[in-house]
Amino acid sequence: MKIKLAEIAHGRAGDKGNTLLLSVIPFEEKYFSAIENQITAKKVKEFLAHQLKGEVKRFSLPELHAFQFICEESLGTGVTTSIAMDAHGKSLSYALLEMEIEIDSSGKSL
Amino acid sequence: MKKEFVRIGCGAGFSGDRLEPAVILAKEGNLDYLVLECLAERTISLAQKRKKKDPNLGYDPLLERRIESLLPILVQKNIRLISNMGAANPLAGGKKILEIAQKLGIDITVAVVHGDDVFELLSGDESTLESGKPIKDYGNLLSANAYLGIDAILPALQTNATIILTGRVADPSLFLAPLVHEFGWDPQDSNLMGQGTVIGHLMECAGQITGGYFADPVTKPVPDMDKLGHPIAEVGINGTAKITKVDGTGGIITRQTAKEQLLYEVLDPHGYFTPDVVADFSKVSIIESGENEISVSGGAGQKAPETLKVSVGYEAGFLGEGEISYAGAHAKERAMLAGEIIEKRIKSQFDEFRVDYIGMSSLHGLSLSQSSNPYEVRLRVAGKTQDQNKASLVGEEVEALYTNGPAGGGGARKNTTELVGVVSILMDRKKIKPLLTIINSKPGSDEN
């Protein structure tokens, strides 16, 4: 079945200059591999193309069962000088969770 | 004798944080140390501007309110306070604390940690981490503050000071320093420094590990958010930390809240740079050891870097903003007509300009809300320029939509903000000399 990432994972956005950081943390460890297979750096960059202007890199953290996306040139001109509503990009954690993911009934990747 | 456990509370995670949780921590947290972390990247540049206007200012604007409430409890409970509320002017902040102490009839010693202000050392040719361009290209520079580490704070802890007031120091160092001081940890022991930095990083945003900035009533419900408690780390001599909060306060502490905070603002989970260590967060173990209690271990690290990060503030022009709302039939169409009108009238005069539709596309762009047709839409227009009067034009033009724009606009607001930009450079740490000044409320106090 195809569901929104928000149903199986949570996350928080952070900022460093013009780099946006997005964590994705599955609610249950069984979803880790589905996310690892499907929510790749390339897919994230495509999904949020209007916001993410630079390189997107993903860290898989199997011990923590979490992922961290490092998105360069993604906050306009940077937090302190951006004229965007949400200059820090803090609300973007929930934009990423809008992505769709295919899983079977056991939580595995299809 | 060295303590077996050290209890550190974090009562503030940013300059505007709530006061009540800090008071509860001091009263009921059975603390050895209370940390108040109040200094973001830009906060210190804004503080430098206040100091330029008045040399007695430039410390945290809430310092007085916080110290007045907390000082009697700190003294009564024998808790030491460590805070970066000194901001751009730690010495003036220290003097203000003594004034408050005198008013309250309390004798205390304040250790002021400074030397982070390296503005005089700048040549202008230093290249920024953000663009590689020299800082002089960014225009009029306002401030330069180096992130000091535990080596700057430790001498202050060796005095009898009740309050250790700093300017710019790395946030985790505010927590790592008392651990090194109490346990006699070797600063060359990178794994201990890494674990202590993990603890500091989990604690530094206060409520962000107890359910603040975490709560989602559908997937992540958090009880009693109105009474959100701030965290306490009870750290053992081997570095393992239990993170808890005061019983009866709101919020939760779980693996989920801790993981969100562990990765918050982390550029590389395998290599988190501070002045004290390059910490590895990737193999941290977080175990739920009780209700609202986690046990944290497994932080590691590599030796401290040879350079320190320096935040450089510069004048970045002015931001003008204006907003107006539309609701009911054709709200979206009328808001978009208003946006088009404003763009045609003034956009060409600005360096940067944007039109947002709040309720539709102001946060995540149009692609994620294409099918939505909200009952109400708020137009928001923003423009950046070097000229303050021109910046004000944005709000004026939006307000003028009342009589010169689409039907039914309401609730216009306007705002003009001076922008302070911040970029980072690296500086050889040998050039930066941390300073310590001890002041106390008795006459003839020492200064060194």
Interface residues (C-beta under 8 A of the other chain):
Chain A: A6 E7 H10 G11 R12 G14 D15 K16 G17 N18 T19 L21 S23 I25 F27 L48 A49 H50 Q51 F59 L61 E63 L64 H65 A66 Q68 I70 T77 G78 V79 T80 T81 I83 A84 M85 D86 S91 L92 Y94 A95 E98
Chain B: E41 R42 L129 E130 Y213 F214 D216 T219 K220 Q256 K259 E260 Q261 L262 L263 Y264 E265 V266 L267 D268 P269 H270 F281 S282 K283 V284 S285 I286 A316 G317 L319 E352 F353 R354 D356 I358 S362 L363 H364 G365 L366 S367 L368 R380 A382 G383 K384 L419 V420 G421 V422 V423 S424
